[in-house]
């Protein structure tokens, strides 16, 4: 399979802190890749460099053969690389439906449709449906139809998370980067939510990279795992193999168990 | 999709004003024309406010529009009312296009105060420029319409008629603009620029465009005010003028393109009545009425009309 995304020799330092040190990864088209590692290991820095939020100090990123290293986030989005956020980035004063419509508006505008001089209602590129129908369909696919007319700022945490991911779907992304899609969701709900997300996303045929701390979720959904530690990739293999790797066990899985212990030791409010 | 009643409502209002104009007393014609001029400026402020920007210096473009119209008369003896308005609009729009590269980088209070500072620079320059009458300003030539100059009794009606038609066209265009993807992006920019960027749009570019549109409308309003009053002075760029426009914007609300004109008219009426009743404390009446609107109608006067629709 051909690589849709190719990162070569990415380095990024914040003062004395090394957030990325010689990161190399080629992502195949239509694959599902899990990014694991403890906090500060470099997962989000990797996502931020791909999406243009951070510029690497060294190294290049190629997408479909094109160098995207120095492009602005909006230009990278326009090429088909979309992302969700660890803390959902929504339009707080708008309803779930209006959030979708605002996103669709950008897609229409970038395609030069629905402008001041155009007549009639345009069809959203990629979806070939009118804007309102696209919004309703995506909301439904993410199980958000009941929240359609609720303001984003009053939605429960898990729903905000889903809406954040649903928003990325309006642009028909070719690559989708999900930053901790199940954080803040109870462990029982994690699988249900992840199942829904993957079904919705895969139906659109996107390549997926997701950051996840729950190793069961990773084993269940990822086809390939990139394990980060101290700004480096210490393992790049299918989940069964990667999670058995000695370094991964020591630095990542061990770290996650440590996190779990901490969480359990914390007194409940 | 719900049918947009705005164009039809606007057309009815225009027809009513044009029909009633010849029979209305001169002072109401004047009041209405000035309200339309200010309404145009506020229409622009509304576009900016929808994306969370408050310009404390919109008088800059109001003044540039007025002086562009005035200078055209002074230097080249142009008196055609449409030509003057077009000149005002273009002068303000072009200035905003240049200044927009700087201002579109700023948000919230920084945007507000920077625009205020620039308008005060213009005020300072005009006050010191003797060729333009310094702080006294200068008078404009009597307006003509396509080379025709009506009898004195009809001049005011002619300017009103032109103002109504211009305001009507501007409101219709802005109404359409607000429905385009770029127009609809405003509340999204106000809420979350990071997301706008990651959806693939440039918030700065969108704001720059809105800033130029708002300035062009202010320039149009300034030129219209100049031809209505027949006199211009640097006071048009002073910060209290900008304050007045913001006052009207808050009074009117941002719900519809009709709101700015309604707000400007009610502002004019309150101001005239208050001045009549208590010449020394009229500002107090004005301030109190704004307070009442803010407390009881936080989304402005327009919420009186939109409330029924929502329920």
Interface residues (C-beta under 8 A of the other chain):
Chain A: X51 X72 X73 X74 X75 X77 X78 X82 X83 X89 X90 X91 X92 X93 X94 X98 X101 X102 X103 X105 X106 X107 X108 X109 X110 X113 X114 X115 X116 X132 X167 X170 X171
Chain B: X1 X176 X177 X180 X181 X182 X184 X185 X187 X188 X190 X191 X192 X194 X195 X196 X197 X198 X199 X200 X201 X202
